[in-house]
Amino acid sequence: MTHCLIIQTERLKEAQRAERTLFDFLARLPAGYSLYRELKLTPAYAEQMRGSEQAKPDMVVIGPAIGVLAFEVKDWNLDMNEYEWLDQYRVRVRRRDGHQDIISNPADQAERYQRALRALLGDSDVFVQCLVAFPRLIRSEFLNRFEDLTVLSNPQSRFLLDVDRTVFRDDLSEAGMHPEDLLVRLARRHKSFRGVTPEEIERVGATLMPTTFCLGNALARQKDRRRLQVLSNEQQRWAFGIDQDKNYLLDVAGSGKTNTLI
């Protein structure tokens, strides 16, 4: 049960609870997928987003069954704050202590990331979609809170927030241990979706993050993972499923403990 290839430039911090929720969910994707977190940007992508305060989506997943799906992750607190869409680009946040902030509309951020990713991929017609994710909010809770907002009633509301391009906690719960099911469903609901070959996905990965940008070599890590396939499914769950804290592995002699730990 080999998991996806994960590439990230730094570990998640304790305060990044929403990102941690989505990351733990996506990390269960099977082999053949690549999960990028906090992309180390190529010069071409940086040029596309020049002048933007938000330079990159929080996570990007690529795979033959979905093309390219990116996620802009938000951890909105509906109990502590009030959110008001001012227009397509801005949201006002009223905090319990009386302070107010103007933040970027996450849907607009996602749309700009999507355009930049498509431009970066050039002539490639690989499917690209960037979605908003509220992995700690239930969909009904969110929609009920904004029931008076034009987001729900106005046909033009998709420019403020398209709920069909938004992922909530219950979407993750429904997919459970099979995140691929959710991603395939998200990708294939769009008419422009088409499947892509592993070769196309490899070219996309090289464009998003050339191996010279990686800490080490992504291709070498893929070969190492293939070598680990000599392990049983249970041993692979040990190797890829444990967290980053200290662990103690106990089993009978000859069960493969040394190989697993290595």
C-alpha positions as CSV (number, residue, x, y, z in Angstrom):
1,M,0.0,0.0,0.0
2,T,2.5,2.6,-1.2
3,H,1.4,6.1,-0.7
4,C,1.8,9.2,-3.0
5,L,5.0,11.1,-3.4
6,I,5.1,14.0,-1.0
7,I,7.2,17.1,-1.7
8,Q,7.3,19.9,0.8
9,T,9.9,22.6,1.6
10,E,9.0,22.8,5.3
11,R,6.9,20.9,7.9
12,L,3.5,22.2,9.0
13,K,3.4,24.3,12.1
14,E,1.2,23.6,15.1
15,A,-1.1,26.6,14.3
16,Q,-1.7,25.4,10.7
17,R,-4.6,23.2,11.7
18,A,-6.7,23.5,8.6
19,E,-3.7,22.8,6.4
20,R,-2.8,19.8,8.6
21,T,-6.3,18.4,8.2
22,L,-6.2,18.6,4.4
23,F,-2.6,17.4,4.2
24,D,-3.2,14.3,6.4
25,F,-6.2,13.5,4.1
26,L,-4.3,13.9,0.8
27,A,-1.2,12.1,2.1
28,R,-3.3,8.9,2.0
29,L,-3.4,9.1,-1.9
30,P,-2.0,6.0,-3.5
31,A,1.2,5.6,-5.6
32,G,1.0,7.5,-8.9
33,Y,0.0,10.8,-7.3
34,S,2.3,13.6,-6.2
35,L,1.4,16.0,-3.4
36,Y,3.2,19.4,-3.4
37,R,3.0,21.6,-0.3
38,E,4.5,25.1,-0.3
39,L,5.9,24.8,-3.8
40,K,9.4,26.2,-4.2
41,L,8.4,28.4,-7.1
42,T,10.0,28.2,-10.6
43,P,11.0,31.5,-12.1
44,A,8.2,31.2,-14.7
45,Y,5.5,30.8,-12.1
46,A,6.9,33.6,-10.0
47,E,6.7,35.8,-13.1
48,Q,3.0,34.9,-13.6
49,M,2.2,36.0,-10.0
50,R,4.5,39.0,-9.8
51,G,2.9,41.8,-7.7
52,S,0.6,39.4,-5.9
53,E,0.8,39.1,-2.1
54,Q,-0.4,35.5,-2.4
55,A,2.2,33.8,-4.5
56,K,1.2,30.1,-4.5
57,P,-1.6,27.7,-3.5
58,D,-1.2,25.8,-0.3
59,M,-1.2,22.4,-1.9
60,V,-1.1,21.0,-5.4
61,V,-1.9,17.4,-6.4
62,I,-1.1,15.8,-9.7
63,G,-2.1,12.4,-11.1
64,P,-3.3,10.8,-14.3
65,A,-6.9,10.4,-13.0
66,I,-7.3,14.1,-12.1
67,G,-4.7,16.2,-13.9
68,V,-3.7,19.1,-11.6
69,L,-5.8,20.0,-8.6
70,A,-4.6,22.9,-6.4
71,F,-6.1,24.0,-3.1
72,E,-6.2,27.3,-1.3
73,V,-6.9,26.4,2.4
74,K,-8.7,28.6,4.8
75,D,-9.3,28.2,8.6
76,W,-12.2,30.6,9.1
77,N,-13.7,30.7,12.6
78,L,-17.4,31.3,12.3
79,D,-17.9,31.4,16.0
80,M,-15.4,34.1,16.7
81,N,-15.6,36.2,13.6
82,E,-18.1,37.6,11.1
83,Y,-17.3,37.6,7.4
84,E,-18.8,39.9,4.8
85,W,-18.1,39.8,1.0
86,L,-17.4,43.3,-0.1
87,D,-16.9,42.4,-3.8
88,Q,-15.3,39.7,-5.9
89,Y,-11.9,40.5,-4.5
90,R,-12.3,41.4,-0.8
91,V,-13.9,40.0,2.4
92,R,-14.3,42.1,5.6
93,V,-13.6,40.2,8.8
94,R,-15.2,41.6,12.0
95,R,-13.5,40.1,15.1
96,R,-15.1,39.7,18.5
97,D,-12.6,42.2,20.0
98,G,-14.0,44.9,17.7
99,H,-11.1,44.9,15.2
100,Q,-11.8,44.7,11.5
101,D,-9.6,43.4,8.7
102,I,-9.9,43.2,4.9
103,I,-8.7,39.9,3.5
104,S,-8.6,38.5,0.0
105,N,-11.5,36.6,-1.3
106,P,-10.3,33.0,-1.3
107,A,-12.2,32.3,-4.5
108,D,-10.4,35.1,-6.3
109,Q,-7.1,33.8,-5.0
110,A,-7.9,30.3,-6.3
111,E,-8.9,31.8,-9.7
112,R,-5.6,33.6,-10.0
113,Y,-3.5,30.6,-9.0
114,Q,-5.4,28.6,-11.6
115,R,-4.7,31.1,-14.4
116,A,-1.0,31.2,-13.4
117,L,-0.7,27.4,-13.3
118,R,-2.3,27.1,-16.8
119,A,0.0,29.8,-18.2
120,L,3.0,28.1,-16.6
121,L,2.1,24.8,-18.3
122,G,2.0,26.6,-21.7
123,D,0.7,24.6,-24.6
124,S,-0.2,21.6,-22.4
125,D,-3.9,20.9,-22.3
126,V,-3.7,19.0,-19.0
127,F,-6.7,19.7,-16.8
128,V,-6.0,22.3,-14.1
129,Q,-8.4,23.4,-11.4
130,C,-7.8,25.3,-8.2
131,L,-10.3,25.0,-5.4
132,V,-11.0,26.6,-2.0
133,A,-10.9,24.3,1.0
134,F,-12.4,24.8,4.4
135,P,-11.4,21.5,5.9
136,R,-12.5,22.4,9.5
137,L,-16.0,23.7,8.5
138,I,-19.1,21.7,7.7
139,R,-20.8,22.6,4.5
140,S,-24.3,23.1,6.0
141,E,-22.8,25.2,8.8
142,F,-21.1,27.5,6.3
143,L,-24.0,27.9,4.0
144,N,-26.5,28.5,6.8
145,R,-24.3,31.3,8.2
146,F,-24.3,33.0,4.8
147,E,-27.9,32.3,3.8
148,D,-28.6,36.0,3.2
149,L,-25.5,36.5,1.1
150,T,-25.8,36.7,-2.7
151,V,-23.3,33.8,-2.8
152,L,-26.4,31.5,-2.5
153,S,-29.0,33.3,-4.6
154,N,-27.4,35.3,-7.3
155,P,-26.4,33.5,-10.5
156,Q,-23.3,35.6,-10.5
157,S,-22.4,34.4,-7.0
158,R,-19.8,32.0,-8.4
159,F,-17.5,35.0,-8.8
160,L,-17.8,35.6,-5.0
161,L,-17.6,31.9,-4.0
162,D,-18.5,28.9,-6.2
163,V,-19.6,26.2,-3.7
164,D,-19.1,23.6,-6.4
165,R,-15.4,24.5,-6.3
166,T,-15.2,24.5,-2.5
167,V,-14.3,21.6,-0.2
168,F,-15.6,21.2,3.3
169,R,-14.9,18.9,6.3
170,D,-17.8,16.6,5.4
171,D,-16.4,16.0,1.9
172,L,-13.2,14.7,3.5
173,S,-15.2,12.6,6.0
174,E,-17.3,11.1,3.3
175,A,-14.2,10.0,1.3
176,G,-12.6,8.6,4.5
177,M,-9.5,6.6,3.7
178,H,-9.9,7.0,0.0
179,P,-9.1,10.6,-0.9
180,E,-8.7,9.6,-4.6
181,D,-12.5,9.1,-4.8
182,L,-13.1,12.7,-3.8
183,L,-10.4,14.2,-6.1
184,V,-11.7,12.2,-9.1
185,R,-15.2,13.4,-8.4
186,L,-14.1,17.0,-8.1
187,A,-12.1,16.9,-11.3
188,R,-14.6,15.0,-13.5
189,R,-17.6,17.2,-12.7
190,H,-16.2,19.8,-15.1
191,K,-16.8,19.5,-18.8
192,S,-13.2,20.5,-19.7
193,F,-11.8,17.5,-17.8
194,R,-9.8,14.9,-19.8
195,G,-7.6,12.1,-18.6
196,V,-3.9,12.4,-19.0
197,T,-1.0,9.9,-19.4
198,P,1.7,9.3,-16.8
199,E,4.2,10.8,-19.3
200,E,2.2,14.1,-19.3
201,I,2.0,14.1,-15.6
202,E,5.7,13.6,-15.3
203,R,6.2,16.6,-17.6
204,V,3.8,18.7,-15.4
205,G,5.8,17.7,-12.3
206,A,9.0,18.7,-13.9
207,T,7.5,22.1,-14.9
208,L,6.0,22.8,-11.4
209,M,9.2,21.9,-9.6
210,P,12.2,20.9,-11.6
211,T,14.4,18.3,-9.8
212,T,17.1,21.0,-9.5
213,F,14.7,22.9,-7.2
214,C,14.1,19.8,-4.9
215,L,15.9,18.9,-1.8
216,G,17.5,15.8,-3.3
217,N,16.1,14.3,-6.4
218,A,12.5,13.4,-6.8
219,L,13.2,10.6,-9.3
220,A,15.7,9.0,-6.9
221,R,13.1,9.0,-4.2
222,Q,10.6,7.3,-6.5
223,K,13.1,4.6,-7.2
224,D,13.7,4.1,-3.5
225,R,10.0,3.7,-2.9
226,R,9.8,1.1,-5.6
227,R,12.5,-0.8,-3.8
228,L,10.5,-0.7,-0.7
229,Q,7.7,-2.6,-2.4
230,V,9.4,-5.8,-1.3
231,L,7.6,-5.1,2.0
232,S,4.2,-6.5,2.7
233,N,1.2,-4.1,2.8
234,E,1.3,-4.2,6.6
235,Q,5.0,-3.3,6.7
236,Q,4.4,-0.5,4.2
237,R,1.6,0.9,6.5
238,W,4.2,0.9,9.3
239,A,6.8,2.6,7.1
240,F,4.6,5.3,5.5
241,G,1.8,5.7,8.1
242,I,3.7,6.5,11.3
243,D,3.8,10.1,12.4
244,Q,7.0,12.2,13.0
245,D,7.1,11.6,16.8
246,K,9.2,8.9,18.5
247,N,7.8,5.5,17.8
248,Y,8.4,2.0,19.2
249,L,8.1,-0.9,16.7
250,L,7.6,-4.3,18.3
251,D,7.0,-7.6,16.5
252,V,8.3,-11.2,16.3
253,A,11.7,-12.2,15.0
254,G,11.9,-12.2,11.2
255,S,8.8,-10.0,10.7
256,G,10.8,-7.3,8.8
257,K,11.2,-4.7,11.5
258,T,14.7,-3.7,10.4
259,N,13.7,-3.2,6.7
260,T,10.6,-1.2,7.8
261,L,12.6,1.1,10.0
262,I,15.3,1.6,7.4
